[in-house]
Structures are given as structure tokens and as C-alpha cells.
Amino acid sequence: MTVREVEHEITVRAQATEVYRLLADVESWPRLFPPSVYVDRLEAHGDEERIRIWATANGEAKNWTSRRVLDPAGLRIRFWQEVSSPPIAEMTGTWILEPAGDDGTRVRLLHTYRAIGDDPDALAWIDEAVDRNSRAELPALKENLERASHGDELTFSFEDSVRVEGAAKDVFDFLNEADRWTERLPHVASVTFTETTPGLQTLRMETRTKDGSTHTTESVRVAFPHHRIAYKQTTLPALLALHTGYWQLTEDADGTTATSQHTVILNADAIPRVLGPDAGVAEARVLVREALGGNSRATLGLAKRYAEERR
């Protein structure tokens, strides 16, 4: 039986304890790993946990369940998929973090795997996939870790909420049925919506701006009836380098609180091109907050009316 062990590494300008904290916090993953859309912690017992990951792979939305063993003292995280996909028979991995210099960390990513039936062609395919994915992932991880650990002003979060005198299910239905948004939302010009797996959705939209122009965005969404829809934009407007968010519905005896949350990273290089040579990060933050918040508030207002009409 052939068992392959491979290693990739990169050095990050951030302290090892901070890098570990971010890697251990699965809620940070959509900001750190470009393919990650949403991660949910299913179980946690001591230093072991079970997580479910929704991510994109070769342009398709996928999900799987993994287990992890956390070692904060040793600055290590070991992981493995519960069920591997053919041609992989078994795969485990380890993140190893080592202080490097005054304010740096050597990030090592180890993989150990074998192919079904010990097939040499399958093993070569896995070799190539692991190498390609690791080489693509680590530079993006480095950039995002450094940004997150240093509190970059390009990154910010915000939310808007409305109180609904109606059921969370009705608000959820309005938000979940995105294929009907051209009928329901004036700022949506066109929609392409797919849901090949229940709760795992791809949404492509042409959205109207205040000046009458349109821009295209594409998102992967993960729906949890009837309380949350999380998403990550995979095709972004020019001003954004990242955009994640969720719709959160909290029901009580008197109605529902509906909240829209956004986390964004600005694309600094695009600011002068989009807003003019005299504009800076402050102006871009105001514009993005108002544009995204404005659309969210409009959507929440219409969802509120929809739900209250069905009381």
C-alpha cells in the first residue's frame, strides 16, 4: 500500500498565536480561504470537533463533513474528512505553525493520503490536485491572514434590522425564493438561480444602481430553514475584494426580527478608478455601506410586508 506524505509552506507576517486563532475559528474561514462559503461547527468535545464545510470546487458548490483535533499549545491543527471522495481512499492533514522572526509565522500544511486500490494513476491525480490546490490556497491565505491579524481598515462589517409582525417562515420564504426576486425586488433586473442540492444555492443577479446602470454579482448561498441564509459572493463588483453575509431571522411570541449582515473587504486598487483620483478608503466605505445597506433595507422592507400580509 502506497501512502504519500507531502508538505507545502509559506511565511506570514503575523504572530503564530494569532494565525492559530484565525485557523481554529471556523467562522473566519470564508474570509481566509477563497473557496469557503460557510462553515458550521456541529460538535465539540474538548480539543476535538466536527465541522461541516460548504465551499466551491471547480466552479461548483460542494459540502462535506470533517473532524479536527486542536492543539493550541503545540500550534497544530489536525484534520480529516469523514468520508473521502473517489479516487481518494483516505486523507488527513495538519497545519503546523512555527514562529519566524519578531512578528512572523512559518505556516506548514501537511497532507497524508492514499488512493483507492493503490492505483498509481489515481495517486498521480491526487498528487496533482493536492499540489495545485495548496499552491493556490497558501498565497491567498497569507494575504488574508495578514489583513485579518493587523485590523486592516479595508475590512468592515455592518448590519440592518427590521421588526416584522409575522412568522419567520414567511420572511424566510421571501428571501429563500430568489428565483422570484425580479418580481419582488425593484433593484433586481435579472436572476439566474439554481439549487441542485436542497439548501445549497447559486444566485447570479443583475442589480440596478441609483444611476440606472446595472452590475453583475454571483453568490453561493447556504439556507437553514427557517432562521438563516448565509452567502458569499464569488463574482464581485469592482470596489470589493470580498463580500460575505447572512440573513438572520429570530422569532419570538410577538413576531420576528429580521437582520441583514455584511462583511466586506475593499479593493484598494479600484477606488481611484471607480470613485475618482481624489477618493480614498473613507469615501469607499461610505459608498459600499450605503449601496449594500440600501439594497438590504429595501429587501427587508418588502419581506416584512410579504410576511405581515400572511398573518
C-alpha positions in Angstrom: 0.0 0.0 0.0 1.4 3.4 -1.1 0.9 6.2 1.4 2.0 9.7 0.2 3.1 12.4 2.6 3.6 15.9 1.1 4.2 19.4 2.6 3.7 23.0 1.4 4.6 26.1 3.4 4.5 29.9 3.4 5.7 32.6 5.8 3.1 35.1 7.1 3.7 38.5 8.7 1.6 37.8 11.8 2.2 36.3 15.2 1.9 32.5 15.4 -0.8 32.6 18.2 -2.9 35.0 16.1 -2.6 32.8 13.0 -3.6 29.8 15.1 -6.6 31.6 16.5 -7.8 32.5 13.0 -7.3 29.0 11.6 -9.1 27.5 14.7 -12.1 29.8 14.4 -14.1 28.2 11.6 -16.3 31.3 11.3 -13.2 33.1 9.9 -12.8 30.7 7.0 -14.9 32.4 4.4 -12.6 35.5 4.9 -9.4 33.4 4.9 -10.0 30.7 2.2 -11.3 31.8 -1.2 -13.3 28.6 -1.8 -15.0 28.6 1.6 -18.6 29.9 1.7 -19.8 28.8 5.2 -18.6 26.6 8.0 -20.7 25.3 10.8 -19.4 23.7 14.0 -21.5 20.6 14.5 -19.9 19.1 17.6 -17.2 20.0 20.0 -15.7 17.8 22.8 -12.6 19.1 24.4 -10.0 19.6 21.7 -11.9 17.6 19.1 -14.6 19.0 16.9 -16.8 18.0 13.9 -17.4 20.7 11.3 -19.5 20.9 8.1 -17.9 22.9 5.2 -19.7 24.5 2.2 -17.3 25.6 -0.5 -16.8 25.9 -4.2 -14.7 23.4 -6.2 -14.1 23.9 -9.9 -16.9 26.3 -10.1 -19.4 24.0 -8.3 -20.8 24.3 -4.8 -20.0 21.4 -2.6 -20.3 20.4 1.1 -18.7 17.8 3.3 -18.1 17.0 7.0 -14.6 17.0 8.6 -13.1 16.3 12.0 -10.4 18.3 13.7 -8.1 17.9 16.7 -6.9 21.3 18.0 -3.6 21.7 19.8 -3.2 25.4 20.9 -0.1 24.7 23.0 1.6 23.0 20.1 0.2 25.4 17.5 -1.1 22.5 15.4 -4.5 21.5 13.9 -5.0 18.0 12.5 -8.0 17.4 10.2 -9.6 14.7 8.1 -12.7 14.2 6.0 -15.2 11.7 7.5 -15.9 10.3 4.0 -13.4 10.8 1.2 -14.4 11.2 -2.4 -13.0 8.7 -5.0 -10.3 8.2 -6.1 -9.1 9.1 -2.5 -9.2 6.2 -0.1 -8.1 8.3 2.9 -6.6 11.7 3.5 -5.5 13.5 6.6 -3.7 16.8 7.1 -2.1 19.0 9.7 -1.5 22.7 10.0 1.8 23.4 11.8 2.6 27.0 12.9 6.2 28.0 13.8 7.3 31.4 15.0 9.6 33.0 12.4 11.4 36.2 13.4 10.0 39.0 15.5 6.5 39.1 14.0 6.2 36.2 11.5 5.0 32.7 11.3 6.0 29.8 9.1 2.8 28.0 8.1 3.3 24.4 7.1 0.5 22.4 5.5 1.0 18.6 5.6 -1.2 16.0 3.7 -1.1 12.2 4.1 -3.2 10.2 1.6 -3.6 7.0 -0.4 -5.6 6.1 -3.5 -8.4 3.5 -3.8 -7.0 0.1 -4.8 -3.5 1.6 -4.6 -4.0 2.7 -8.2 -0.9 4.6 -9.5 -2.8 6.7 -11.9 -5.3 7.7 -9.2 -2.4 8.5 -6.9 -0.8 10.7 -9.5 -4.2 12.5 -10.0 -4.3 13.1 -6.2 -0.7 14.3 -6.2 -1.5 16.9 -8.8 -4.8 18.1 -7.1 -3.2 18.5 -3.7 -0.2 20.3 -5.1 -2.3 22.6 -7.3 -4.8 23.4 -4.5 -2.1 24.0 -1.9 -0.1 26.3 -4.1 -3.2 28.3 -5.0 -4.5 28.4 -1.4 -1.5 29.4 0.6 -0.7 32.8 -1.1 -4.4 33.8 -0.7 -4.3 32.6 2.9 -1.2 34.6 3.6 -2.8 37.8 2.3 -6.0 37.3 4.2 -4.2 36.2 7.5 -2.1 39.4 7.4 -5.0 41.6 6.7 -7.2 40.0 9.4 -4.5 40.0 12.0 -3.5 43.6 11.5 -7.0 45.1 11.6 -6.9 46.5 8.1 -9.2 49.5 7.6 -10.2 47.9 4.2 -12.3 45.3 6.2 -15.5 46.2 8.0 -18.9 44.7 8.9 -22.4 46.2 9.4 -26.0 45.1 9.7 -29.5 46.4 9.3 -32.7 45.0 11.1 -36.4 45.3 10.9 -39.2 44.2 13.2 -41.8 42.0 11.5 -45.3 41.3 12.9 -45.3 38.0 11.2 -43.7 34.5 11.1 -40.1 33.8 10.5 -41.1 31.1 7.9 -42.8 33.7 5.7 -39.8 36.1 5.8 -37.6 33.1 5.1 -39.7 32.1 2.1 -39.4 35.6 0.6 -35.6 35.6 1.0 -35.1 32.0 0.0 -37.2 32.2 -3.2 -34.6 34.3 -5.0 -35.8 33.0 -8.4 -38.8 35.3 -7.8 -36.8 38.4 -6.9 -37.3 40.1 -10.3 -41.0 40.2 -9.4 -40.5 41.2 -5.8 -37.4 43.5 -5.7 -37.3 46.6 -7.9 -33.5 46.8 -7.8 -33.0 43.3 -9.3 -33.0 43.3 -13.1 -32.5 39.6 -13.7 -31.8 36.4 -11.8 -30.3 33.0 -12.6 -31.0 30.7 -9.6 -30.0 27.0 -9.2 -30.4 24.7 -6.2 -29.3 21.2 -7.2 -28.9 20.2 -3.5 -31.6 21.3 -1.1 -30.3 24.4 0.8 -27.2 24.8 -1.4 -27.8 27.6 -3.9 -26.1 29.5 -6.7 -27.5 33.0 -7.4 -26.5 35.2 -10.3 -28.0 38.7 -10.4 -28.1 41.9 -12.4 -28.6 44.6 -9.9 -29.7 48.2 -10.7 -27.8 51.1 -9.1 -29.2 54.6 -8.4 -27.9 56.0 -11.7 -29.8 53.3 -13.7 -26.8 51.2 -14.6 -26.5 47.5 -13.7 -23.7 45.3 -12.3 -23.4 41.5 -12.1 -22.8 39.6 -9.0 -22.8 35.8 -8.3 -23.1 34.2 -4.9 -23.2 30.8 -3.3 -25.9 30.6 -0.6 -26.5 28.1 2.2 -30.1 28.1 3.6 -31.1 26.8 7.0 -34.9 26.9 7.2 -36.3 29.0 8.7 -33.7 31.1 10.5 -30.7 31.8 8.4 -29.3 32.2 4.8 -25.6 32.6 4.6 -23.8 33.6 1.4 -20.5 34.5 -0.2 -20.2 36.5 -3.4 -18.0 34.7 -5.9 -18.4 37.4 -8.6 -17.9 40.8 -7.1 -18.4 44.5 -8.1 -15.2 46.3 -8.8 -14.9 48.0 -5.3 -14.9 44.8 -3.4 -12.3 42.1 -2.8 -14.6 40.1 -0.6 -18.2 40.1 0.4 -19.9 37.6 2.8 -23.1 37.9 4.7 -26.2 36.4 6.1 -29.9 36.9 6.6 -30.8 36.1 10.2 -34.4 35.5 11.4 -35.2 35.4 15.2 -38.8 34.7 16.1 -40.5 35.3 19.4 -44.1 35.4 20.7 -44.7 38.8 19.2 -43.1 38.4 15.7 -39.7 38.2 14.1 -36.6 40.3 14.0 -35.0 40.1 10.5 -31.4 41.1 10.1 -29.1 41.5 7.1 -25.4 41.3 8.0 -22.4 42.1 5.6 -18.7 41.7 5.9 -16.6 43.3 3.1 -13.0 43.9 2.1 -12.5 46.8 -0.2 -10.4 46.5 -3.3 -8.0 49.4 -2.7 -6.6 49.4 -6.2 -10.1 50.0 -7.7 -11.0 53.1 -5.5 -9.4 55.8 -7.7 -10.7 54.1 -10.9 -14.3 53.8 -9.6 -14.6 56.9 -7.4 -12.0 59.3 -8.9 -8.4 60.1 -8.1 -9.2 62.2 -5.0 -11.3 59.4 -3.3 -9.9 57.2 -0.6 -10.9 54.4 1.7 -13.2 56.6 3.8 -15.3 57.5 0.8 -15.3 53.9 -0.5 -16.5 52.7 2.9 -19.4 55.2 2.9 -20.4 54.3 -0.6 -20.3 50.5 0.0 -22.2 50.8 3.3 -25.0 52.8 1.7 -25.2 50.7 -1.5 -25.3 47.3 0.2 -27.2 48.5 3.2 -29.7 50.3 1.0 -30.5 47.2 -1.0 -30.7 45.1 2.2 -33.1 47.6 3.8 -35.3 47.6 0.7 -35.3 43.8 0.7 -36.1 43.6 4.4 -38.9 46.1 4.0 -40.6 44.1 1.2 -40.0 40.8 3.1 -41.7 42.5 6.1 -44.7 43.5 4.0 -44.9 40.0 2.5 -44.9 38.3 5.9 -47.3 40.6 7.5 -49.8 40.2 4.7 -49.8 36.4 5.5 -50.5 36.7 9.2 
